[in-house]
């Protein structure tokens, strides 16, 4: 995939492109419907491109720090889009100056440089200063420069529109299975394994402590059954695990951490990339009387995870 960081006008493209535009926070099943529609217009020699905006426009326009965290930070978003066959990703560095771009200029000056054969957006797409541009204006402006526009209707589940906001709410309440249904895949967080307090190893349940996760929307504190993908020396390994998300009240922890115990794993993961996918919620995080009670509970959590995941007993 070719990556373009756009701080002003995008570079002129000498390759014809079909372009899907949106925030794509999460690349959920609603976004995937837009990608599927765009794919219909691809011809031999045509490039499949996506345009998105970073940081989240809601943060720039309202100052809501909630949106400093993403369901899919830029690297994760690029990976998922590539898995969906996207050839080029234009990331607009969204700021107040860019937000002041008039709707007509966005289409006739910015998008006109991209050699577009088709533009595909969702029905609630807004653009231009003050969000004054809608799909009707996009269609009209694009038509004037010879570009067709396709508008994809909303995707509903149980009569409710699929949205990034709903996914964020599900994760905030620990409903990882509901988040998975809207994402079309388990919610995942990728981090680097860093040194922790080594208490897990002390009680016989060593854990990998994930660092570099500040950009992600973090799930509700608690214990989860997870799948884990590890990259070691260029080789991908897949494991199941039990993850504690939270503040570790038994040991008076102060900061939110993701610590995962890999079932049946022995080895050193420090410095390795690790992607954790949340499959099932086991229980709330709670404070225990001491390490012995905590150890007994972790043993129980491992057995619960094994049952949930269909694993044989004794793989902890």
C-alpha positions in Angstrom: 0.0 0.0 0.0 1.2 3.5 -0.8 0.8 6.0 2.1 0.3 9.7 1.5 0.5 12.2 4.3 -1.4 15.3 3.2 -0.8 18.6 4.9 -2.1 20.9 2.2 -3.0 20.0 -1.4 -2.6 16.3 -2.2 0.0 15.3 -4.8 -1.3 15.1 -8.3 -1.9 11.4 -9.3 -1.0 10.1 -12.7 -2.9 6.9 -11.9 -6.7 6.8 -12.2 -8.3 6.1 -8.9 -11.6 5.1 -7.2 -11.7 7.0 -3.9 -13.6 6.1 -0.7 -13.7 9.0 1.8 -14.5 9.0 5.5 -13.1 8.9 9.0 -12.9 5.1 8.9 -12.4 5.0 12.7 -12.6 1.3 13.3 -13.1 0.3 9.7 -16.3 -1.3 10.9 -19.0 -3.1 8.8 -20.5 0.2 7.8 -17.1 1.4 6.5 -16.7 -2.0 4.8 -19.9 -1.5 2.9 -18.3 1.7 1.5 -15.2 -0.2 0.5 -17.3 -2.9 -1.1 -19.1 -0.4 -3.2 -15.9 1.3 -4.3 -14.5 -2.0 -5.3 -17.3 -2.4 -7.9 -15.9 0.5 -9.9 -12.3 -0.8 -10.2 -11.1 -1.5 -13.7 -7.7 -2.8 -14.8 -5.2 -0.1 -14.2 -7.4 1.7 -11.7 -6.1 2.2 -8.1 -8.3 1.6 -5.0 -7.7 4.6 -2.7 -9.1 5.7 0.6 -9.0 9.2 2.1 -9.3 9.7 5.9 -8.6 12.3 8.5 -6.2 12.5 11.5 -6.6 13.5 14.2 -10.3 12.8 14.5 -12.2 15.8 13.2 -14.4 15.7 16.4 -11.3 16.4 18.5 -10.2 19.4 16.3 -13.6 20.9 16.1 -14.8 20.4 19.7 -11.7 19.7 21.7 -13.2 16.5 23.0 -10.2 14.6 24.2 -12.1 11.3 24.0 -11.2 11.4 20.3 -7.5 11.5 20.9 -7.9 7.7 21.3 -8.9 5.7 18.2 -10.4 2.3 17.5 -7.8 2.0 14.8 -4.8 4.3 15.1 -3.1 5.2 11.8 -0.9 2.1 11.6 -3.7 -0.2 12.5 -6.1 1.4 10.1 -3.6 1.1 7.2 -3.1 -2.6 8.0 -6.8 -3.3 8.0 -7.5 -1.3 4.9 -4.7 -3.1 3.1 -6.3 -6.4 4.1 -9.5 -5.1 2.3 -7.5 -4.6 -0.9 -6.8 -0.8 -0.6 -3.8 0.3 -2.7 -3.3 3.9 -1.5 -4.2 5.7 1.7 -4.4 9.5 1.8 -4.3 10.7 5.4 -5.4 14.3 5.7 -3.7 16.1 8.7 -6.9 17.7 9.9 -6.5 21.0 11.7 -8.4 24.3 12.0 -6.9 25.6 8.8 -8.0 22.6 6.9 -11.4 22.7 8.5 -11.9 26.1 7.0 -11.6 24.8 3.4 -14.8 25.7 1.5 -16.8 22.7 0.3 -16.5 23.6 -3.3 -12.7 24.1 -3.1 -12.3 20.7 -1.4 -13.9 19.0 -4.4 -12.7 21.2 -7.3 -9.2 22.0 -6.0 -8.2 19.1 -3.7 -10.0 16.1 -5.1 -9.6 17.2 -8.6 -5.8 16.5 -8.3 -6.4 12.8 -7.7 -7.4 11.6 -11.2 -10.6 10.2 -9.8 -13.0 7.9 -11.8 -15.4 7.6 -8.9 -15.9 8.9 -5.3 -17.7 6.7 -2.8 -19.0 8.0 0.6 -21.6 7.2 3.2 -24.9 8.9 3.2 -24.1 11.1 6.2 -20.8 12.4 4.8 -20.2 16.0 5.5 -17.3 18.2 4.3 -16.1 21.7 4.0 -16.1 24.7 6.4 -18.8 24.3 9.0 -19.8 20.9 7.6 -21.9 22.7 5.0 -21.1 20.2 2.3 -23.3 17.1 2.0 -23.7 14.3 -0.5 -25.9 16.4 -2.7 -23.3 19.2 -3.0 -20.5 16.6 -3.4 -22.4 15.0 -6.3 -23.0 18.4 -7.9 -19.5 19.7 -7.5 -17.9 16.4 -8.6 -20.2 16.3 -11.7 -18.9 19.6 -12.8 -15.4 18.2 -13.1 -16.5 14.9 -14.6 -16.4 12.6 -11.5 -19.3 10.3 -10.5 -20.3 9.9 -6.9 -21.8 6.8 -5.2 -23.6 7.2 -1.9 -23.8 4.1 0.4 -26.8 3.9 2.8 -26.4 3.3 6.5 -25.7 -0.3 7.7 -28.0 -1.2 10.6 -27.9 -4.0 13.1 -31.0 -4.7 15.1 -32.4 -1.5 13.6 -29.6 0.6 15.0 -27.1 2.3 12.8 -23.6 0.9 13.0 -21.2 3.6 14.1 -17.8 4.1 15.7 -19.6 5.8 18.7 -21.6 2.7 19.4 -18.5 0.5 19.3 -16.7 2.9 21.7 -19.7 2.6 24.0 -19.6 -1.2 23.9 -15.9 -1.3 24.7 -16.4 1.1 27.5 -19.0 -1.3 29.0 -16.9 -4.4 28.4 -19.2 -5.7 25.7 -16.4 -7.0 23.4 -18.7 -9.5 21.7 -21.0 -6.7 20.7 -18.1 -4.6 19.5 -16.9 -7.6 17.4 -20.3 -7.9 15.7 -20.1 -4.2 14.6 -16.4 -4.3 13.6 -16.7 -7.6 11.7 -13.7 -8.9 13.6 -12.6 -8.9 17.3 -11.4 -5.6 18.7 -7.6 -5.6 18.8 -4.8 -3.5 20.4 -1.2 -3.8 19.3 1.6 -2.8 21.6 5.2 -3.6 22.5 5.9 -5.9 25.4 7.6 -3.9 28.1 8.9 -4.6 31.6 6.2 -4.6 34.4 6.4 -5.5 38.0 7.1 -9.2 37.5 4.5 -10.2 40.1 2.8 -12.5 37.7 5.9 -14.5 37.3 6.3 -14.6 41.0 3.0 -16.3 41.5 3.4 -18.7 38.6 1.5 -16.7 35.9 3.9 -14.6 33.9 2.3 -11.8 31.9 3.3 -9.7 28.9 2.7 -6.0 29.8 1.7 -4.1 26.6 3.2 -0.6 26.1 2.6 2.0 23.4 -1.2 1.7 23.7 -2.0 5.4 24.5 -3.6 6.0 21.0 -6.2 3.2 21.5 -9.7 3.2 22.9 -9.3 1.1 26.0 -11.9 -1.4 27.1 -13.6 -1.5 30.5 -11.4 -2.7 33.3 -11.7 -6.5 33.9 -10.5 -9.9 32.8 -10.9 -11.1 29.2 -10.3 -14.2 27.2 -8.1 -13.1 24.3 -6.2 -14.3 21.2 -2.7 -13.0 20.8 -0.5 -12.6 17.7 3.2 -12.2 18.4 5.8 -11.3 15.8 9.2 -12.8 16.7 12.1 -12.7 14.3 9.7 -12.1 11.5 7.6 -15.2 12.4 3.9 -14.8 13.4 2.8 -16.9 16.4 -0.7 -17.3 17.6 -1.8 -18.0 21.2 -4.8 -17.7 23.4 -4.5 -15.9 26.7 -6.2 -14.3 29.8 -5.8 -10.6 30.0 -6.3 -8.2 32.9 -7.2 -4.7 31.8 -7.1 -2.1 34.6 -5.3 -0.8 37.6 -4.4 -4.0 39.6 -6.0 -2.9 42.9 -4.6 -5.9 44.8 -1.1 -4.5 44.5 -2.2 -0.8 44.7 -1.6 -0.1 41.0 -1.9 3.5 39.8 -1.9 3.3 36.0 -4.2 1.4 33.6 -2.4 -1.6 32.1 -3.0 -4.4 29.7 -1.3 -7.6 31.1 -1.8 -10.9 29.3 -0.9 -14.4 30.4 -0.5 -16.7 27.4 -1.9 -20.1 27.9 0.8 -22.8 27.5 3.5 -20.3 26.6 7.1 -20.3 27.9 9.6 -17.7 26.7 10.8 -14.1 26.7 8.7 -11.5 24.9 10.3 -8.2 26.0 10.5 -5.8 23.1 8.3 -7.9 20.8 5.2 -6.6 19.0 2.0 -8.2 20.3 -1.5 -7.8 19.0 -4.3 -8.7 21.5 -7.8 -9.4 20.3 -10.6 -9.3 22.8 -12.9 -12.4 22.5 -14.9 -12.7 25.7 -15.3 -10.9 29.0 -14.7 -13.1 32.1 -15.3 -10.9 35.1 -14.8 -7.4 36.6 -11.5 -6.4 38.0 -11.5 -6.5 41.8 -9.3 -6.3 44.8 -8.1 -9.5 46.6 -6.9 -10.1 50.1 -3.4 -11.0 48.9 -1.4 -12.8 46.3 -2.5 -16.2 47.3 -6.2 -15.3 46.7 -5.2 -13.6 43.5 -3.3 -16.7 42.3 -6.4 -18.9 43.0 -8.6 -16.5 41.0 -6.2 -16.5 38.0 -6.2 -20.3 38.0 -10.0 -20.1 37.9 -9.9 -17.4 35.2 -7.6 -19.7 33.1 -10.1 -22.6 33.4 -13.0 -20.3 32.4 -11.0 -19.0 29.4 -10.2 -22.6 28.4 -13.9 -23.5 28.5 -14.9 -20.4 26.5 -12.2 -21.0 23.9 -12.7 -24.8 23.6 -9.1 -25.6 24.9 -8.1 -28.7 26.8 -7.6 -28.3 30.5 -4.1 -27.8 31.7 -2.9 -25.4 29.1 -2.4 -22.5 31.5 
